[in-house]
Amino acid sequence: MESDLESAAWKGESSERPATPLWVWLVVLALGALTIYAGYEALDRDRLYREAENARAALTRDKDRLQANANDLNRQLEDANRRNEATEAALKQSRADTAAASAQINDLQGQVTKLQGQVTDLQGAAAAAEASAKQAAAPLQKEVDSLKAELAETQKRLAAALADLAAKQQSPGAPAGTPAPSP
């Protein structure tokens, strides 16, 4: 048996259902186009979102790297400041040592000049006393000899102090030696 529809189609009869109006097909077509457009728009927005996420991740990595570099540079700056302060302290100490050594040298030079003046005076007195009386010459000669020995000792200390000062100026990082005692 044939179905009613098939028999109606063979016989040229129309089916009992009316045809779908055109506006319904247009609405379905519009909704389909809108769905396709929305799908493409969603894919495009998803792509933009992924690009933005990748850019954000790259910026975060760059920020972290730059922060680490900044921290490292700050540490290096602090180390350089500490070394600079230590160098300045050593320089101040060296200047103080040099000033103390210069003061000692000036004192020793004053003593040398004074002793040389005394030696000269005593030598003149000894010559005058020798001419006038040979008996007074022996004690004066002993005094002259002792003053010459003291002068020689003072000159040795002066030479040692000058050598110490020269050594300190050539090597500012060397530990400061003890200053030569002044008589």
Z-matrix of the N, CA and C atoms (Angstrom, degrees):
N
C 1 1.413
C 2 1.498 1 110.94
N 3 1.207 2 111.35 1 140.49
C 4 1.449 3 118.54 2 -179.28
C 5 1.509 4 108.76 3 -89.36
N 6 1.270 5 112.62 4 151.38
C 7 1.454 6 116.01 5 177.11
C 8 1.516 7 109.24 6 -77.71
N 9 1.266 8 115.71 7 163.05
C 10 1.457 9 120.34 8 -176.85
C 11 1.511 10 111.19 9 -65.79
N 12 1.268 11 116.92 10 -33.50
C 13 1.450 12 120.08 11 -179.06
C 14 1.503 13 111.62 12 -71.18
N 15 1.302 14 114.31 13 -43.79
C 16 1.460 15 117.96 14 179.71
C 17 1.528 16 109.82 15 -65.05
N 18 1.289 17 114.61 16 -42.36
C 19 1.452 18 116.55 17 -179.69
C 20 1.507 19 110.95 18 -66.23
N 21 1.308 20 117.13 19 -33.92
C 22 1.454 21 119.37 20 179.43
C 23 1.499 22 109.94 21 -72.16
N 24 1.333 23 118.11 22 -34.06
C 25 1.452 24 120.95 23 179.30
C 26 1.507 25 109.73 24 -68.47
N 27 1.356 26 116.71 25 -36.81
C 28 1.473 27 119.37 26 179.71
C 29 1.513 28 110.97 27 -73.25
N 30 1.186 29 113.39 28 -30.68
C 31 1.453 30 115.86 29 -176.70
C 32 1.511 31 111.33 30 -88.70
N 33 1.349 32 117.34 31 -6.57
C 34 1.447 33 120.34 32 179.43
C 35 1.493 34 112.65 33 84.41
N 36 1.261 35 115.80 34 13.99
C 37 1.452 36 118.38 35 179.60
C 38 1.523 37 108.62 36 -87.11
N 39 1.246 38 117.59 37 149.74
C 40 1.455 39 121.57 38 178.88
C 41 1.502 40 110.06 39 -83.68
N 42 1.300 41 115.25 40 150.27
C 43 1.454 42 119.09 41 178.73
C 44 1.504 43 109.35 42 -73.46
N 45 1.249 44 113.62 43 164.49
C 46 1.448 45 118.63 44 -173.61
C 47 1.518 46 111.91 45 -79.01
N 48 1.310 47 116.87 46 -16.40
C 49 1.472 48 119.11 47 179.32
C 50 1.515 49 109.31 48 -84.39
N 51 1.302 50 117.25 49 138.02
C 52 1.463 51 118.73 50 177.30
C 53 1.527 52 109.98 51 -77.38
N 54 1.256 53 120.31 52 156.74
C 55 1.466 54 125.50 53 179.45
C 56 1.522 55 109.77 54 -69.23
N 57 1.364 56 115.35 55 148.70
C 58 1.457 57 120.99 56 -178.91
C 59 1.526 58 108.11 57 -71.10
N 60 1.320 59 116.54 58 132.97
C 61 1.464 60 118.47 59 -177.98
C 62 1.542 61 110.96 60 -65.13
N 63 1.278 62 116.36 61 154.35
C 64 1.457 63 123.86 62 -177.02
C 65 1.540 64 112.27 63 -64.09
N 66 1.284 65 116.79 64 -36.77
C 67 1.461 66 120.25 65 -177.64
C 68 1.519 67 110.88 66 -64.32
N 69 1.349 68 118.40 67 -30.12
C 70 1.455 69 121.12 68 177.93
C 71 1.522 70 108.83 69 -67.69
N 72 1.345 71 114.93 70 -43.43
C 73 1.465 72 118.16 71 178.48
C 74 1.529 73 110.88 72 -63.94
N 75 1.297 74 116.85 73 -37.33
C 76 1.463 75 120.43 74 178.25
C 77 1.537 76 111.04 75 -65.72
N 78 1.314 77 116.89 76 -38.88
C 79 1.468 78 120.93 77 178.35
C 80 1.526 79 109.66 78 -66.45
N 81 1.359 80 116.56 79 -43.29
C 82 1.460 81 119.85 80 178.66
C 83 1.527 82 109.94 81 -62.56
N 84 1.332 83 116.42 82 -44.08
C 85 1.473 84 120.80 83 178.31
C 86 1.531 85 111.13 84 -62.07
N 87 1.323 86 117.53 85 -42.47
C 88 1.468 87 121.67 86 179.32
C 89 1.532 88 110.21 87 -64.80
N 90 1.339 89 116.00 88 -42.08
C 91 1.458 90 118.80 89 178.48
C 92 1.531 91 111.20 90 -65.27
N 93 1.325 92 117.10 91 -38.39
C 94 1.461 93 120.53 92 176.41
C 95 1.513 94 111.39 93 -63.17
N 96 1.353 95 116.67 94 -44.56
C 97 1.467 96 120.18 95 178.48
C 98 1.521 97 110.39 96 -63.97
N 99 1.316 98 115.83 97 -40.25
C 100 1.465 99 119.85 98 178.39
C 101 1.526 100 110.12 99 -64.52
N 102 1.306 101 118.51 100 -39.02
C 103 1.460 102 122.23 101 178.47
C 104 1.520 103 110.72 102 -64.70
N 105 1.329 104 116.50 103 -43.99
C 106 1.472 105 120.62 104 178.37
C 107 1.522 106 109.93 105 -62.57
N 108 1.339 107 117.32 106 -45.03
C 109 1.465 108 121.23 107 179.23
C 110 1.524 109 110.02 108 -61.81
N 111 1.334 110 117.48 109 -43.51
C 112 1.464 111 121.20 110 -179.95
C 113 1.527 112 110.19 111 -63.21
N 114 1.348 113 117.39 112 -37.82
C 115 1.465 114 120.41 113 177.66
C 116 1.513 115 111.64 114 -63.61
N 117 1.341 116 116.22 115 -46.67
C 118 1.465 117 119.23 116 177.72
C 119 1.526 118 111.03 117 -62.93
N 120 1.298 119 116.64 118 -40.69
C 121 1.464 120 120.79 119 179.48
C 122 1.531 121 110.10 120 -63.76
N 123 1.341 122 117.47 121 -40.43
C 124 1.468 123 120.89 122 178.68
C 125 1.525 124 110.50 123 -65.69
N 126 1.343 125 117.44 124 -40.91
C 127 1.469 126 120.65 125 177.41
C 128 1.526 127 110.52 126 -63.23
N 129 1.331 128 116.90 127 -41.84
C 130 1.471 129 120.87 128 -179.91
C 131 1.531 130 110.36 129 -65.09
N 132 1.311 131 116.66 130 -43.11
C 133 1.465 132 119.87 131 179.58
C 134 1.536 133 110.57 132 -67.03
N 135 1.334 134 116.32 133 -37.12
C 136 1.465 135 119.34 134 177.02
C 137 1.529 136 110.25 135 -63.43
N 138 1.343 137 116.64 136 -41.82
C 139 1.462 138 120.94 137 177.75
C 140 1.534 139 109.94 138 -62.27
N 141 1.341 140 117.04 139 -45.06
C 142 1.463 141 120.58 140 178.46
C 143 1.533 142 111.14 141 -62.53
N 144 1.341 143 115.95 142 -39.04
C 145 1.460 144 119.55 143 178.96
C 146 1.522 145 110.61 144 -64.51
N 147 1.326 146 117.72 145 -42.78
C 148 1.469 147 121.11 146 179.44
C 149 1.534 148 110.40 147 -64.97
N 150 1.330 149 116.78 148 -40.95
C 151 1.471 150 119.80 149 177.39
C 152 1.524 151 110.24 150 -62.26
N 153 1.329 152 116.47 151 -42.79
C 154 1.466 153 120.38 152 179.39
C 155 1.530 154 110.31 153 -64.61
N 156 1.333 155 117.65 154 -39.96
C 157 1.464 156 121.22 155 177.77
C 158 1.527 157 111.14 156 -63.98
N 159 1.337 158 116.59 157 -42.35
C 160 1.468 159 120.32 158 177.78
C 161 1.519 160 110.72 159 -63.65
N 162 1.335 161 116.07 160 -41.93
C 163 1.470 162 119.40 161 178.72
C 164 1.528 163 110.31 162 -65.02
N 165 1.341 164 117.36 163 -41.07
C 166 1.462 165 120.71 164 178.64
C 167 1.525 166 110.87 165 -63.06
N 168 1.337 167 116.55 166 -41.61
C 169 1.469 168 120.16 167 178.65
C 170 1.526 169 110.56 168 -64.57
N 171 1.347 170 116.97 169 -40.64
C 172 1.465 171 120.05 170 178.23
C 173 1.523 172 110.57 171 -64.81
N 174 1.334 173 116.56 172 -41.22
C 175 1.465 174 119.67 173 178.48
C 176 1.529 175 111.17 174 -65.35
N 177 1.317 176 116.43 175 -37.26
C 178 1.467 177 119.72 176 177.84
C 179 1.523 178 110.37 177 -64.70
N 180 1.354 179 115.91 178 -43.24
C 181 1.472 180 118.96 179 177.78
C 182 1.524 181 110.53 180 -62.24
N 183 1.342 182 116.59 181 -43.86
C 184 1.465 183 120.18 182 179.63
C 185 1.522 184 110.81 183 -63.92
N 186 1.333 185 116.27 184 -40.41
C 187 1.464 186 120.10 185 179.35
C 188 1.521 187 110.04 186 -62.70
N 189 1.334 188 116.80 187 -45.09
C 190 1.469 189 120.50 188 179.92
C 191 1.528 190 110.93 189 -63.07
N 192 1.343 191 116.22 190 -41.97
C 193 1.465 192 120.13 191 179.06
C 194 1.523 193 110.29 192 -64.20
N 195 1.343 194 116.97 193 -43.97
C 196 1.463 195 120.22 194 179.92
C 197 1.528 196 111.19 195 -66.75
N 198 1.326 197 116.42 196 -35.64
C 199 1.469 198 119.62 197 177.67
C 200 1.523 199 110.12 198 -65.48
N 201 1.338 200 116.67 199 -41.38
C 202 1.463 201 120.14 200 177.69
C 203 1.532 202 110.28 201 -64.07
N 204 1.343 203 116.56 202 -41.03
C 205 1.469 204 119.98 203 177.76
C 206 1.527 205 110.54 204 -63.55
N 207 1.334 206 116.64 205 -41.83
C 208 1.469 207 119.88 206 179.50
C 209 1.526 208 110.31 207 -63.73
N 210 1.328 209 116.93 208 -41.76
C 211 1.474 210 119.94 209 178.22
C 212 1.528 211 110.73 210 -62.69
N 213 1.331 212 116.35 211 -41.46
C 214 1.462 213 120.26 212 179.12
C 215 1.528 214 110.88 213 -64.67
N 216 1.338 215 116.09 214 -42.21
C 217 1.472 216 119.40 215 178.60
C 218 1.525 217 111.12 216 -65.44
N 219 1.335 218 117.33 217 -38.04
C 220 1.471 219 119.60 218 177.52
C 221 1.527 220 110.48 219 -63.82
N 222 1.341 221 117.06 220 -40.31
C 223 1.464 222 120.45 221 178.65
C 224 1.524 223 110.19 222 -64.53
N 225 1.339 224 115.98 223 -42.67
C 226 1.467 225 119.39 224 178.70
C 227 1.520 226 110.85 225 -63.93
N 228 1.340 227 117.09 226 -38.17
C 229 1.464 228 120.97 227 178.53
C 230 1.520 229 110.57 228 -64.50
N 231 1.333 230 116.58 229 -42.97
C 232 1.466 231 119.40 230 178.07
C 233 1.527 232 111.09 231 -63.20
N 234 1.329 233 117.09 232 -41.27
C 235 1.467 234 120.39 233 177.48
C 236 1.526 235 110.75 234 -62.31
N 237 1.332 236 116.31 235 -43.33
C 238 1.468 237 120.30 236 179.06
C 239 1.528 238 110.56 237 -63.58
N 240 1.325 239 117.59 238 -39.47
C 241 1.466 240 120.56 239 178.10
C 242 1.524 241 111.01 240 -64.71
N 243 1.342 242 116.37 241 -40.94
C 244 1.476 243 118.68 242 178.03
C 245 1.526 244 110.57 243 -64.22
N 246 1.340 245 116.68 244 -43.11
C 247 1.474 246 118.93 245 178.53
C 248 1.526 247 110.59 246 -64.28
N 249 1.329 248 117.30 247 -38.40
C 250 1.461 249 120.94 248 179.14
C 251 1.527 250 110.53 249 -64.24
N 252 1.336 251 116.71 250 -42.60
C 253 1.464 252 120.04 251 178.29
C 254 1.526 253 110.96 252 -63.77
N 255 1.340 254 116.47 253 -40.55
C 256 1.467 255 119.53 254 178.74
C 257 1.530 256 110.64 255 -64.42
N 258 1.333 257 116.31 256 -39.96
C 259 1.465 258 120.55 257 178.52
C 260 1.527 259 110.45 258 -65.02
N 261 1.337 260 116.36 259 -42.43
C 262 1.471 261 119.37 260 178.79
C 263 1.528 262 111.20 261 -63.52
N 264 1.334 263 116.22 262 -39.69
C 265 1.471 264 119.38 263 178.56
C 266 1.525 265 110.37 264 -64.74
N 267 1.350 266 116.51 265 -41.91
C 268 1.469 267 119.46 266 178.23
C 269 1.525 268 110.71 267 -64.37
N 270 1.344 269 116.57 268 -38.45
C 271 1.465 270 120.47 269 178.70
C 272 1.531 271 110.48 270 -65.10
N 273 1.336 272 117.23 271 -42.39
C 274 1.467 273 119.98 272 178.07
C 275 1.527 274 110.83 273 -62.40
N 276 1.346 275 115.75 274 -41.74
C 277 1.461 276 119.61 275 178.95
C 278 1.518 277 110.62 276 -64.45
N 279 1.329 278 115.99 277 -40.73
C 280 1.464 279 120.00 278 178.71
C 281 1.523 280 110.83 279 -63.71
N 282 1.322 281 116.20 280 -41.43
C 283 1.473 282 119.78 281 178.23
C 284 1.530 283 110.51 282 -64.47
N 285 1.326 284 116.77 283 -39.94
C 286 1.467 285 120.00 284 178.50
C 287 1.527 286 110.25 285 -64.97
N 288 1.349 287 116.06 286 -42.39
C 289 1.465 288 119.62 287 177.85
C 290 1.524 289 110.92 288 -62.72
N 291 1.334 290 116.21 289 -41.18
C 292 1.462 291 120.39 290 179.12
C 293 1.522 292 110.80 291 -64.28
N 294 1.325 293 116.38 292 -41.67
C 295 1.471 294 119.87 293 179.13
C 296 1.532 295 110.40 294 -63.85
N 297 1.343 296 116.11 295 -41.88
C 298 1.471 297 119.14 296 179.37
C 299 1.528 298 110.17 297 -65.11
N 300 1.334 299 116.89 298 -42.37
C 301 1.460 300 120.07 299 179.47
C 302 1.528 301 110.41 300 -65.16
N 303 1.333 302 117.12 301 -39.31
C 304 1.477 303 120.39 302 178.20
C 305 1.522 304 110.57 303 -63.42
N 306 1.333 305 116.70 304 -39.97
C 307 1.465 306 119.78 305 178.72
C 308 1.524 307 110.27 306 -64.45
N 309 1.331 308 117.00 307 -42.07
C 310 1.464 309 120.26 308 178.11
C 311 1.527 310 110.81 309 -64.02
N 312 1.335 311 116.24 310 -41.17
C 313 1.470 312 119.83 311 179.58
C 314 1.521 313 110.19 312 -63.39
N 315 1.338 314 116.30 313 -42.56
C 316 1.468 315 119.74 314 178.60
C 317 1.532 316 110.49 315 -62.51
N 318 1.336 317 116.79 316 -41.92
C 319 1.468 318 119.96 317 177.41
C 320 1.528 319 111.05 318 -61.83
N 321 1.347 320 115.92 319 -45.63
C 322 1.465 321 119.95 320 -179.76
C 323 1.532 322 111.38 321 -65.05
N 324 1.328 323 116.15 322 -38.80
C 325 1.476 324 118.22 323 177.87
C 326 1.524 325 110.58 324 -65.21
N 327 1.332 326 116.30 325 -37.88
C 328 1.469 327 119.50 326 176.40
C 329 1.521 328 111.36 327 -63.24
N 330 1.325 329 115.42 328 -41.36
C 331 1.462 330 119.36 329 178.23
C 332 1.526 331 110.89 330 -65.56
N 333 1.341 332 116.66 331 -39.86
C 334 1.469 333 120.61 332 179.13
C 335 1.533 334 109.30 333 -62.65
N 336 1.316 335 115.50 334 -45.86
C 337 1.474 336 119.19 335 -179.83
C 338 1.528 337 110.69 336 -61.67
N 339 1.322 338 115.14 337 -42.77
C 340 1.465 339 119.69 338 179.12
C 341 1.528 340 110.72 339 -63.24
N 342 1.346 341 115.53 340 -45.23
C 343 1.462 342 119.29 341 -179.54
C 344 1.531 343 111.13 342 -66.92
N 345 1.347 344 116.35 343 -37.69
C 346 1.468 345 117.98 344 177.67
C 347 1.525 346 110.44 345 -63.95
N 348 1.329 347 115.21 346 -38.73
C 349 1.472 348 118.70 347 176.39
C 350 1.521 349 111.36 348 -63.34
N 351 1.324 350 116.61 349 -41.62
C 352 1.458 351 120.49 350 178.30
C 353 1.523 352 111.01 351 -65.60
N 354 1.342 353 116.46 352 -41.14
C 355 1.466 354 119.70 353 178.23
C 356 1.523 355 109.65 354 -62.14
N 357 1.311 356 115.84 355 -45.21
C 358 1.474 357 119.48 356 179.86
C 359 1.539 358 110.21 357 -61.43
N 360 1.322 359 115.38 358 -43.74
C 361 1.466 360 119.04 359 179.11
C 362 1.530 361 111.19 360 -63.21
N 363 1.324 362 114.87 361 -42.81
C 364 1.461 363 118.29 362 -179.07
C 365 1.527 364 111.48 363 -69.28
N 366 1.351 365 116.15 364 -36.94
C 367 1.467 366 118.07 365 177.10
C 368 1.525 367 110.49 366 -64.24
N 369 1.323 368 116.07 367 -39.55
C 370 1.474 369 118.80 368 176.53
C 371 1.528 370 111.65 369 -65.07
N 372 1.340 371 115.40 370 -41.54
C 373 1.459 372 119.96 371 178.65
C 374 1.524 373 110.04 372 -65.98
N 375 1.354 374 116.22 373 -37.72
C 376 1.461 375 119.93 374 179.95
C 377 1.516 376 110.37 375 -66.42
N 378 1.318 377 117.84 376 -41.23
C 379 1.459 378 120.44 377 179.03
C 380 1.534 379 111.08 378 -64.23
N 381 1.324 380 115.49 379 -40.76
C 382 1.464 381 119.12 380 179.22
C 383 1.517 382 110.83 381 -68.51
N 384 1.315 383 116.11 382 -39.75
C 385 1.458 384 119.41 383 -179.82
C 386 1.518 385 110.76 384 -70.64
N 387 1.370 386 117.49 385 -34.47
C 388 1.469 387 120.77 386 178.21
C 389 1.530 388 110.58 387 -65.10
N 390 1.291 389 114.13 388 -38.53
C 391 1.466 390 117.79 389 179.14
C 392 1.524 391 110.61 390 -68.08
N 393 1.314 392 116.68 391 -39.53
C 394 1.458 393 119.60 392 -177.44
C 395 1.514 394 112.12 393 -81.56
N 396 1.349 395 116.85 394 -40.30
C 397 1.466 396 117.85 395 -179.42
C 398 1.511 397 109.59 396 -157.13
N 399 1.365 398 115.33 397 127.67
C 400 1.444 399 119.52 398 -177.63
C 401 1.518 400 110.51 399 -77.26
N 402 1.312 401 120.19 400 -19.01
C 403 1.450 402 121.93 401 -179.74
C 404 1.541 403 111.35 402 -68.20
N 405 1.283 404 118.51 403 -34.97
C 406 1.467 405 121.53 404 -178.07
C 407 1.532 406 111.65 405 -80.21
N 408 1.359 407 116.78 406 -10.66
C 409 1.468 408 120.80 407 -175.87
C 410 1.530 409 112.73 408 -70.39
N 411 1.293 410 118.48 409 -36.06
C 412 1.468 411 120.40 410 -175.44
C 413 1.538 412 112.29 411 -62.20
N 414 1.331 413 121.52 412 -49.93
C 415 1.483 414 119.97 413 179.04
C 416 1.530 415 112.62 414 -65.00
N 417 1.319 416 116.49 415 -35.84
C 418 1.475 417 118.87 416 179.27
C 419 1.527 418 110.45 417 -68.09
N 420 1.321 419 117.43 418 -37.66
C 421 1.466 420 120.21 419 178.99
C 422 1.524 421 110.67 420 -63.62
N 423 1.347 422 116.47 421 -38.49
C 424 1.462 423 119.84 422 177.48
C 425 1.539 424 110.24 423 -62.68
N 426 1.302 425 115.89 424 -42.43
C 427 1.478 426 120.34 425 178.44
C 428 1.519 427 110.55 426 -62.78
N 429 1.339 428 116.21 427 -42.52
C 430 1.472 429 120.62 428 178.83
C 431 1.531 430 109.41 429 -62.65
N 432 1.330 431 116.27 430 -44.03
C 433 1.471 432 119.71 431 -179.54
C 434 1.524 433 111.22 432 -63.61
N 435 1.332 434 116.80 433 -41.68
C 436 1.475 435 118.55 434 179.22
C 437 1.525 436 111.04 435 -66.46
N 438 1.323 437 116.78 436 -38.45
C 439 1.466 438 119.73 437 177.15
C 440 1.529 439 110.68 438 -66.75
N 441 1.334 440 117.37 439 -36.96
C 442 1.471 441 120.13 440 176.74
C 443 1.532 442 110.39 441 -64.73
N 444 1.328 443 116.30 442 -40.84
C 445 1.465 444 119.90 443 178.33
C 446 1.526 445 110.15 444 -64.49
N 447 1.348 446 116.21 445 -42.35
C 448 1.466 447 120.00 446 178.06
C 449 1.525 448 110.47 447 -64.81
N 450 1.345 449 116.01 448 -38.71
C 451 1.464 450 120.25 449 176.80
C 452 1.527 451 110.44 450 -63.43
N 453 1.319 452 116.57 451 -44.10
C 454 1.466 453 119.87 452 179.14
C 455 1.529 454 110.28 453 -61.97
N 456 1.322 455 117.63 454 -41.66
C 457 1.464 456 121.30 455 178.93
C 458 1.528 457 110.62 456 -64.42
N 459 1.315 458 116.83 457 -42.74
C 460 1.468 459 120.87 458 179.39
C 461 1.525 460 110.03 459 -65.69
N 462 1.330 461 117.20 460 -39.07
C 463 1.468 462 119.83 461 178.13
C 464 1.535 463 110.58 462 -66.33
N 465 1.319 464 116.83 463 -35.82
C 466 1.474 465 119.29 464 176.26
C 467 1.526 466 110.44 465 -63.53
N 468 1.327 467 116.60 466 -43.66
C 469 1.466 468 119.94 467 178.90
C 470 1.528 469 110.49 468 -64.31
N 471 1.338 470 116.27 469 -38.92
C 472 1.461 471 120.55 470 177.55
C 473 1.535 472 110.02 471 -62.89
N 474 1.318 473 117.45 472 -44.50
C 475 1.469 474 121.23 473 179.51
C 476 1.528 475 109.84 474 -63.55
N 477 1.335 476 116.84 475 -40.35
C 478 1.469 477 119.88 476 178.84
C 479 1.522 478 110.47 477 -65.78
N 480 1.336 479 117.37 478 -41.16
C 481 1.477 480 120.37 479 179.19
C 482 1.527 481 110.00 480 -65.23
N 483 1.332 482 117.78 481 -40.18
C 484 1.475 483 120.67 482 177.42
C 485 1.523 484 110.72 483 -64.47
N 486 1.315 485 117.13 484 -39.51
C 487 1.475 486 120.47 485 178.56
C 488 1.526 487 109.83 486 -66.05
N 489 1.339 488 117.27 487 -41.06
C 490 1.472 489 120.35 488 177.51
C 491 1.520 490 110.72 489 -62.39
N 492 1.328 491 116.22 490 -43.29
C 493 1.475 492 119.91 491 179.04
C 494 1.515 493 110.58 492 -62.72
N 495 1.311 494 117.55 493 -42.59
C 496 1.469 495 120.57 494 179.11
C 497 1.518 496 110.50 495 -64.20
N 498 1.321 497 117.24 496 -39.84
C 499 1.473 498 120.53 497 178.89
C 500 1.521 499 110.33 498 -66.49
N 501 1.321 500 118.09 499 -39.74
C 502 1.471 501 120.93 500 179.15
C 503 1.527 502 110.55 501 -66.17
N 504 1.303 503 117.41 502 -37.73
C 505 1.466 504 119.73 503 -179.20
C 506 1.516 505 111.34 504 -72.30
N 507 1.302 506 117.80 505 -29.16
C 508 1.467 507 120.47 506 179.05
C 509 1.510 508 111.42 507 -78.35
N 510 1.311 509 118.66 508 -31.42
C 511 1.478 510 120.95 509 -179.69
C 512 1.523 511 108.10 510 -129.41
N 513 1.385 512 117.85 511 87.90
C 514 1.465 513 120.22 512 -176.75
C 515 1.514 514 112.62 513 -68.61
N 516 1.315 515 119.98 514 -20.18
C 517 1.460 516 121.60 515 -178.55
C 518 1.517 517 112.23 516 -83.82
N 519 1.355 518 118.46 517 -9.11
C 520 1.460 519 121.53 518 -177.59
C 521 1.522 520 109.07 519 -71.35
N 522 1.314 521 118.67 520 147.77
C 523 1.470 522 120.72 521 179.75
C 524 1.518 523 110.38 522 -65.82
N 525 1.297 524 115.24 523 145.01
C 526 1.453 525 121.02 524 -176.74
C 527 1.520 526 109.15 525 -70.51
N 528 1.336 527 115.91 526 133.05
C 529 1.462 528 121.07 527 178.67
C 530 1.513 529 109.63 528 -83.80
N 531 1.283 530 116.30 529 173.89
C 532 1.454 531 120.10 530 178.70
C 533 1.518 532 107.80 531 -81.15
N 534 1.326 533 117.99 532 137.66
C 535 1.450 534 120.47 533 -179.38
C 536 1.519 535 110.86 534 -70.14
N 537 1.328 536 115.13 535 150.86
C 538 1.468 537 120.59 536 179.61
C 539 1.512 538 108.37 537 -69.00
N 540 1.347 539 118.63 538 137.40
C 541 1.480 540 120.73 539 -179.26
C 542 1.528 541 110.19 540 -69.86
N 543 1.298 542 115.61 541 142.05
C 544 1.476 543 119.78 542 177.94
C 545 1.523 544 108.53 543 -95.15
N 546 1.334 545 119.07 544 139.94
C 547 1.464 546 121.24 545 -178.20
C 548 1.494 547 112.24 546 -74.78
